[in-house]
Amino acid sequence: MSSISELQDEQALEHGVALFVDHAGTDTAKMSVGGQATAQVAAGVSHTNTTTEGSLSQYAIPANALVSGSTIRLHAAGIVAAQNSTDTLTIAIRMGTSTTVTSNTAIFSTVAVDAVVGDIYCLQCFIQIRTTGTRGTAVAMMSYQDPDATSTAPRWNYKSPFTVDTGSKLYIDITADWSVASADNQVNSEMFVVDIVNPGT
């Protein structure tokens, strides 16, 4: 019986079926699928009344869970619940080993938007691990909507190779940052899903 890593609790999930990638040829390389690592099933953290960048949603990837070729697939969305005057909002994706979120690598950041009540952010990010170890490397691409009106057209962006320590616990966060501290500035995390897939031979 085979086993694949269950990333939520660092346990092994036993299964009796070998999974294969169909290359439409004779290649029978196996693909070990980790699947969904976490899914936020209720409204997440609200970020309000501060100019300090803070986490809206977070997932901790266990140490040594990633291999060369692993992909981390992130889906996130949130809504502006309150906004003061012309204060602006920035949303970012960060990843790293520090429990201080601003110490971790900014994979992506939206522009600062004069958001109003009902505006949303939407992010889909695809991170690929190239090499592993304390100075492993990764690249990322993302489709996103700045925290703006629902009719705002999505855009694409790319993060060139950055350092990632796969031998340590890795935190991946969606963060928010207001330009002015006001009790009338509030953004809520409404959706946060992380899928992790590890290739194998």
Backbone bond lengths (Angstrom), bond angles and torsions (degrees), N, CA, C in turn:
res aa  C-N    CA-C-N  psi(-1)  N-CA   C-N-CA  omega(-1)  CA-C   N-CA-C  phi
1 M - - - 1.449 - - 1.512 109.67 -
2 S 1.336 116.94 136.67 1.446 121.90 -179.53 1.515 110.72 -87.10
3 S 1.331 116.41 167.73 1.458 120.47 174.06 1.507 109.27 -140.41
4 I 1.330 115.88 146.57 1.450 121.23 174.54 1.511 107.63 -126.13
5 S 1.310 115.46 153.55 1.455 120.12 -176.76 1.516 110.59 -71.29
6 E 1.327 117.40 127.37 1.464 122.46 173.90 1.514 105.69 -96.75
7 L 1.336 115.75 106.31 1.455 120.29 -165.44 1.513 114.03 -75.56
8 Q 1.324 117.81 -18.68 1.456 119.06 -176.87 1.515 111.81 -65.16
9 D 1.322 117.91 -44.89 1.461 121.56 -174.40 1.518 112.97 -121.70
10 E 1.341 117.08 13.97 1.462 121.49 179.94 1.531 111.88 56.39
11 Q 1.338 116.49 37.86 1.455 121.89 177.50 1.520 108.82 -110.90
12 A 1.302 116.63 171.62 1.455 120.51 176.48 1.520 109.22 -100.39
13 L 1.312 115.95 133.49 1.448 121.33 177.26 1.525 107.52 -102.10
14 E 1.322 117.61 113.13 1.461 121.74 -177.52 1.526 110.56 -81.40
15 H 1.308 115.30 140.59 1.460 119.58 175.39 1.518 108.34 -149.46
16 G 1.315 115.46 157.14 1.447 120.01 -175.57 1.504 114.53 -109.03
17 V 1.330 117.40 9.98 1.451 121.20 -176.95 1.524 109.48 -117.95
18 A 1.323 117.16 125.11 1.459 120.85 175.97 1.518 108.94 -76.83
19 L 1.313 117.68 134.71 1.450 122.59 -179.58 1.513 109.18 -103.10
20 F 1.338 116.96 132.27 1.453 121.61 -177.40 1.521 110.60 -126.41
21 V 1.326 116.18 148.46 1.450 122.17 171.49 1.527 107.87 -87.93
22 D 1.328 117.39 129.61 1.454 121.79 177.90 1.524 108.95 -88.25
23 H 1.333 116.02 106.46 1.460 120.73 -179.81 1.528 111.98 -93.92
24 A 1.323 116.92 8.89 1.469 122.05 -177.82 1.519 110.81 57.72
25 G 1.320 115.79 34.21 1.457 120.37 179.74 1.515 109.15 -156.14
26 T 1.328 116.95 -147.35 1.462 121.15 -176.23 1.522 112.79 -99.04
27 D 1.342 117.90 -2.84 1.456 121.37 -179.20 1.529 109.92 -70.94
28 T 1.342 117.09 125.04 1.466 120.88 -177.99 1.526 111.45 -116.11
29 A 1.345 117.45 29.62 1.467 120.73 178.83 1.518 110.18 -59.42
30 K 1.333 116.82 132.59 1.457 121.69 179.37 1.525 110.96 -78.75
31 M 1.309 115.20 151.66 1.450 121.43 174.20 1.518 107.72 -125.12
32 S 1.343 117.46 111.65 1.456 121.62 177.70 1.517 108.73 -85.06
33 V 1.327 117.15 122.61 1.449 121.97 -174.16 1.517 110.17 -105.86
34 G 1.330 116.95 120.52 1.455 120.65 176.80 1.512 111.62 -80.70
35 G 1.345 117.09 -38.79 1.443 121.59 176.55 1.517 112.73 82.46
36 Q 1.327 115.64 -152.53 1.459 120.96 -175.54 1.516 111.42 -71.55
37 A 1.338 115.18 124.04 1.460 120.34 -179.95 1.522 111.58 -90.25
38 T 1.330 116.33 -37.42 1.462 119.91 178.71 1.518 109.59 -159.70
39 A 1.319 116.10 152.98 1.463 122.71 175.35 1.524 108.27 -146.50
40 Q 1.301 115.49 125.04 1.463 121.30 178.23 1.525 108.36 -73.84
41 V 1.320 117.48 120.82 1.469 120.74 -174.59 1.524 112.67 -104.65
42 A 1.319 116.86 5.35 1.464 122.02 175.08 1.517 107.80 -148.54
43 A 1.318 116.53 169.95 1.454 119.74 178.25 1.521 109.95 -57.06
44 G 1.325 115.61 138.95 1.456 120.01 -177.91 1.514 112.27 -88.93
45 V 1.318 115.69 -152.91 1.463 122.89 -175.75 1.528 110.51 -72.15
46 S 1.332 115.93 145.25 1.460 122.02 170.07 1.528 108.80 -97.56
47 H 1.319 116.16 141.03 1.465 121.12 178.09 1.516 107.24 -113.86
48 T 1.341 116.49 115.87 1.456 119.86 -172.75 1.519 111.93 -150.15
49 N 1.337 115.75 152.46 1.459 124.09 169.86 1.536 113.64 55.96
50 T 1.318 116.75 44.25 1.461 121.43 178.19 1.520 109.81 -158.78
51 T 1.326 115.92 152.60 1.463 120.90 172.17 1.525 111.02 -106.23
52 T 1.330 116.21 9.97 1.464 121.53 177.14 1.524 109.05 -91.56
53 E 1.324 116.48 122.69 1.461 120.61 177.60 1.526 109.83 -57.04
54 G 1.323 116.61 132.65 1.458 120.19 -177.79 1.508 112.61 -141.26
55 S 1.332 116.42 161.27 1.456 122.40 -176.56 1.524 111.56 -78.26
56 L 1.323 115.77 132.39 1.459 122.54 171.19 1.522 110.93 -91.67
57 S 1.314 116.67 -39.26 1.469 122.70 178.60 1.518 108.14 -150.07
58 Q 1.348 116.09 146.87 1.462 120.15 -176.02 1.526 110.86 -145.28
59 Y 1.325 115.01 145.79 1.465 121.42 169.18 1.524 108.56 -134.31
60 A 1.335 116.64 137.56 1.464 122.28 178.90 1.524 109.02 -103.84
61 I 1.319 116.16 115.96 1.467 121.66 178.01 1.526 107.94 -83.99
62 P 1.332 118.61 124.33 1.472 120.39 -177.77 1.528 112.39 -59.05
63 A 1.326 116.16 149.58 1.460 121.61 176.79 1.520 110.52 -57.01
64 N 1.319 116.40 139.70 1.472 124.31 176.14 1.524 113.48 64.64
65 A 1.337 117.84 18.17 1.460 120.62 178.02 1.526 111.69 -82.03
66 L 1.331 117.23 -19.57 1.458 121.69 -176.26 1.524 111.52 -102.74
67 V 1.327 115.50 148.39 1.459 121.81 177.70 1.518 108.01 -128.81
68 S 1.319 116.22 170.76 1.454 120.33 175.60 1.527 109.78 -59.33
69 G 1.315 117.06 122.61 1.462 121.73 -177.22 1.512 113.95 100.13
70 S 1.331 117.65 -9.78 1.470 119.86 177.02 1.526 110.18 -58.49
71 T 1.331 116.09 146.76 1.460 120.62 174.41 1.531 109.26 -123.75
72 I 1.322 114.65 138.81 1.461 122.96 175.67 1.516 106.35 -113.53
73 R 1.330 116.12 122.09 1.465 120.69 -174.96 1.524 108.40 -116.73
74 L 1.308 115.14 115.75 1.453 122.09 -172.16 1.521 110.43 -113.57
75 H 1.343 115.55 133.30 1.463 122.09 176.06 1.525 107.37 -128.20
76 A 1.330 117.12 127.88 1.460 119.19 -176.85 1.528 110.48 -148.95
77 A 1.327 114.35 149.46 1.457 120.46 177.46 1.517 109.26 -153.55
78 G 1.326 115.65 154.18 1.454 120.55 178.10 1.511 110.65 -159.58
79 I 1.325 115.67 174.68 1.458 120.33 -174.05 1.524 110.48 -138.08
80 V 1.323 115.59 145.59 1.461 121.65 175.04 1.525 108.15 -81.52
81 A 1.336 116.36 117.72 1.466 121.19 -177.34 1.517 112.14 -94.07
82 A 1.337 116.79 -23.60 1.460 121.31 178.59 1.523 108.41 -158.37
83 Q 1.339 115.82 150.17 1.464 118.99 -179.52 1.517 110.17 -153.94
84 N 1.310 115.48 138.02 1.461 122.71 -176.44 1.521 111.21 -103.92
85 S 1.323 116.55 124.49 1.458 123.02 170.84 1.533 111.46 52.08
86 T 1.339 117.07 -127.83 1.472 121.41 -179.55 1.526 111.22 -108.01
87 D 1.326 118.10 22.82 1.466 122.05 178.87 1.525 109.60 -60.05
88 T 1.331 116.03 143.78 1.468 120.28 -175.88 1.527 111.96 -107.95
89 L 1.319 114.67 158.01 1.464 122.95 -177.99 1.522 109.81 -127.10
90 T 1.327 115.94 136.73 1.464 122.80 175.77 1.520 108.92 -124.70
91 I 1.322 116.83 135.81 1.467 123.26 177.80 1.530 108.30 -114.89
92 A 1.331 116.78 140.38 1.468 120.19 -178.23 1.520 111.32 -139.82
93 I 1.333 115.62 162.08 1.462 123.64 170.55 1.519 106.74 -114.25
94 R 1.316 116.65 127.02 1.468 120.99 178.27 1.527 110.11 -125.90
95 M 1.340 114.43 150.98 1.458 120.13 -179.19 1.526 109.45 -147.59
96 G 1.341 117.06 133.29 1.456 120.52 179.02 1.512 111.72 170.71
97 T 1.317 115.92 -174.52 1.463 121.61 -173.47 1.526 113.68 -94.82
98 S 1.309 117.94 -8.97 1.462 120.86 -175.14 1.528 111.82 -83.33
99 T 1.326 115.73 144.18 1.468 120.22 173.22 1.525 110.69 -80.49
100 T 1.328 117.27 -9.35 1.461 122.40 171.75 1.516 107.35 -91.14
101 V 1.311 116.69 106.03 1.463 121.17 -167.11 1.530 112.29 -58.54
102 T 1.326 118.75 -36.40 1.464 120.29 -177.58 1.523 113.28 -72.95
103 S 1.333 117.10 -9.27 1.462 120.54 176.40 1.527 111.73 -83.83
104 N 1.318 117.43 -10.59 1.459 121.62 -177.06 1.530 111.63 -91.36
105 T 1.325 115.56 159.94 1.459 121.81 -175.81 1.517 111.66 -63.11
106 A 1.325 116.27 129.94 1.465 121.24 173.01 1.524 108.31 -81.61
107 I 1.305 116.00 103.31 1.467 120.64 178.95 1.520 110.48 -71.12
108 F 1.329 114.70 -34.29 1.462 119.95 -177.73 1.516 109.20 -160.20
109 S 1.333 115.94 148.76 1.457 121.65 174.74 1.521 109.22 -143.47
110 T 1.331 116.88 135.75 1.460 120.22 175.58 1.521 109.23 -73.64
111 V 1.309 116.37 172.17 1.456 120.02 169.70 1.522 107.96 -75.36
112 A 1.321 116.72 159.90 1.464 120.95 176.13 1.527 108.40 -77.23
113 V 1.329 115.84 121.40 1.463 120.97 -173.77 1.526 110.31 -116.46
114 D 1.316 116.05 138.08 1.464 121.98 172.12 1.527 107.09 -76.26
115 A 1.326 114.91 75.27 1.459 121.24 -174.20 1.529 110.68 -73.14
116 V 1.328 115.45 152.94 1.462 120.95 175.93 1.527 108.69 -124.04
117 V 1.305 116.61 168.19 1.468 121.39 -178.37 1.528 110.01 -56.74
118 G 1.323 115.28 130.65 1.457 121.18 -179.79 1.508 113.84 96.77
119 D 1.337 118.27 -13.20 1.468 120.69 175.20 1.529 109.52 -66.63
120 I 1.311 116.57 154.17 1.464 121.15 -175.72 1.522 111.34 -130.64
121 Y 1.342 115.07 156.97 1.466 120.60 165.39 1.523 107.31 -115.99
122 C 1.314 116.43 144.43 1.461 122.67 176.09 1.525 107.94 -137.57
123 L 1.332 116.57 132.20 1.456 121.52 -177.42 1.521 110.15 -135.75
124 Q 1.311 116.31 135.91 1.461 122.99 166.58 1.517 106.68 -128.99
125 C 1.325 116.70 119.45 1.456 121.23 -175.29 1.534 109.87 -126.43
126 F 1.310 115.56 135.98 1.464 123.34 -178.58 1.525 107.02 -121.21
127 I 1.331 117.23 109.20 1.462 122.87 -178.45 1.525 108.84 -107.43
128 Q 1.328 117.59 128.87 1.460 121.64 178.62 1.525 109.75 -115.98
129 I 1.331 115.52 127.36 1.458 121.58 176.01 1.527 108.68 -80.83
130 R 1.313 116.37 124.62 1.467 120.43 178.12 1.523 111.04 -92.23
131 T 1.333 115.86 -50.67 1.461 120.43 179.83 1.526 108.25 -133.71
132 T 1.339 116.42 157.59 1.457 121.47 -176.84 1.533 111.09 -112.41
133 G 1.337 114.92 174.98 1.457 120.60 179.53 1.518 111.22 111.35
134 T 1.338 115.62 -175.61 1.460 119.95 -177.88 1.529 111.72 -65.69
135 R 1.315 117.02 -25.20 1.454 121.43 175.18 1.525 109.79 -123.24
136 G 1.329 114.36 48.78 1.452 120.17 174.79 1.530 110.47 -67.48
137 T 1.310 116.03 170.75 1.462 119.81 -179.10 1.522 110.33 -131.44
138 A 1.322 114.68 155.37 1.466 121.36 178.65 1.516 109.38 -149.85
139 V 1.312 115.72 159.65 1.462 122.77 171.72 1.526 107.46 -128.94
140 A 1.323 116.67 164.25 1.461 119.00 -178.66 1.519 110.67 -149.88
141 M 1.332 115.05 151.62 1.458 120.60 169.47 1.518 106.77 -133.94
142 M 1.330 115.89 153.02 1.438 119.20 -177.54 1.521 111.75 -148.17
143 S 1.331 114.14 146.41 1.452 122.42 169.16 1.523 105.84 -108.38
144 Y 1.322 117.52 135.58 1.461 118.64 -171.59 1.519 111.81 -152.16
145 Q 1.312 113.64 159.13 1.460 121.77 167.72 1.513 107.36 -122.06
146 D 1.336 117.15 126.45 1.455 120.74 173.70 1.527 108.93 -57.68
147 P 1.358 118.48 156.73 1.467 120.47 -179.44 1.523 110.77 -67.15
148 D 1.314 115.51 85.75 1.461 121.70 -170.93 1.526 109.24 -146.36
149 A 1.336 116.36 -168.76 1.462 121.28 -177.70 1.521 111.58 -60.12
150 T 1.327 115.79 153.04 1.470 120.34 -176.97 1.522 112.48 -62.67
151 S 1.320 117.91 -20.26 1.466 121.39 -179.93 1.521 113.01 -84.44
152 T 1.340 117.41 -1.33 1.460 121.16 -178.87 1.524 111.27 -64.15
153 A 1.317 116.76 132.27 1.471 120.76 -178.29 1.526 110.44 -71.01
154 P 1.336 117.84 138.00 1.467 120.64 176.47 1.520 111.45 -69.25
155 R 1.338 115.16 155.95 1.454 121.74 178.72 1.523 109.29 -128.17
156 W 1.338 115.27 172.88 1.463 121.89 177.18 1.512 109.58 -121.94
157 N 1.342 115.32 152.45 1.456 120.52 174.55 1.526 108.57 -150.34
158 Y 1.334 115.52 167.16 1.460 122.38 -176.67 1.521 109.23 -139.32
159 K 1.332 116.28 137.62 1.460 121.63 175.17 1.518 108.37 -108.06
160 S 1.324 116.41 117.65 1.459 121.34 179.20 1.525 109.80 -66.73
161 P 1.344 118.59 167.57 1.470 120.84 -173.23 1.525 113.03 -50.24
162 F 1.342 114.11 133.19 1.462 121.05 177.90 1.522 108.79 -133.82
163 T 1.333 116.08 160.97 1.459 121.43 -176.15 1.523 110.88 -82.35
164 V 1.331 116.43 138.22 1.458 122.47 178.52 1.526 108.76 -142.91
165 D 1.323 116.69 130.72 1.466 122.24 -178.94 1.521 109.38 -93.48
166 T 1.328 116.73 94.06 1.469 120.24 -177.05 1.525 112.52 -75.11
167 G 1.334 117.41 -12.46 1.459 120.68 178.75 1.515 113.44 -81.48
168 S 1.333 116.99 -5.26 1.462 122.62 179.47 1.525 109.96 -119.85
169 K 1.325 115.88 164.60 1.459 119.85 173.96 1.523 108.48 -62.51
170 L 1.325 116.06 132.14 1.459 121.92 -177.55 1.525 110.19 -113.45
171 Y 1.313 115.94 126.02 1.457 120.98 177.59 1.519 109.46 -96.82
172 I 1.322 116.09 132.41 1.454 120.69 173.99 1.525 107.08 -120.15
173 D 1.336 115.98 125.33 1.460 121.80 -172.10 1.520 112.03 -128.91
174 I 1.329 114.90 146.72 1.456 122.05 161.04 1.521 105.58 -98.64
175 T 1.334 116.85 125.19 1.459 119.74 -176.66 1.532 111.00 -119.26
176 A 1.334 114.62 161.31 1.466 121.55 176.75 1.514 109.03 -131.58
177 D 1.327 116.13 150.93 1.459 121.20 179.78 1.527 109.07 -147.98
178 W 1.345 116.23 116.10 1.462 122.01 175.76 1.532 109.95 -89.35
179 S 1.319 116.50 149.05 1.465 120.60 179.25 1.524 112.11 -77.73
180 V 1.336 116.83 -23.02 1.465 122.32 -178.21 1.527 108.85 -136.80
181 A 1.327 116.05 139.22 1.464 120.45 176.10 1.523 109.14 -80.71
182 S 1.323 116.05 115.78 1.458 121.25 179.03 1.520 108.78 -151.37
183 A 1.326 116.31 140.26 1.465 120.32 176.50 1.522 111.11 -64.76
184 D 1.337 116.11 -16.09 1.466 120.53 178.65 1.518 113.15 -88.91
185 N 1.339 117.48 1.50 1.463 121.58 175.57 1.527 109.44 -102.41
186 Q 1.324 117.15 115.89 1.469 120.24 -178.66 1.522 110.53 -149.50
187 V 1.333 115.42 128.14 1.462 121.69 172.76 1.513 108.11 -125.65
188 N 1.333 116.39 139.31 1.465 122.09 -176.22 1.525 111.10 -117.02
189 S 1.310 116.23 138.50 1.467 121.74 170.58 1.524 108.58 -79.45
190 E 1.332 116.57 127.41 1.464 120.64 -177.78 1.528 113.18 -115.21
191 M 1.329 117.21 -21.44 1.468 120.93 -178.19 1.515 109.01 -149.10
192 F 1.335 116.03 134.46 1.469 120.95 178.75 1.524 107.55 -155.09
193 V 1.329 116.01 111.02 1.464 122.58 -178.29 1.523 108.45 -130.22
194 V 1.327 117.08 132.31 1.464 122.25 177.15 1.524 108.76 -124.60
195 D 1.331 115.91 123.63 1.461 122.72 173.85 1.531 108.18 -112.39
196 I 1.338 116.94 138.91 1.464 120.98 177.90 1.530 108.69 -128.20
197 V 1.328 114.84 129.68 1.464 120.97 179.80 1.521 108.68 -124.50
198 N 1.335 116.51 126.27 1.460 122.19 178.06 1.524 110.53 -110.28
199 P 1.333 118.09 123.99 1.455 120.00 175.89 1.523 111.05 -77.03
200 G 1.305 117.21 156.75 1.458 121.13 177.96 1.523 110.12 -149.66
201 T 1.324 115.45 171.94 1.470 119.60 178.79 1.519 109.15 -125.43
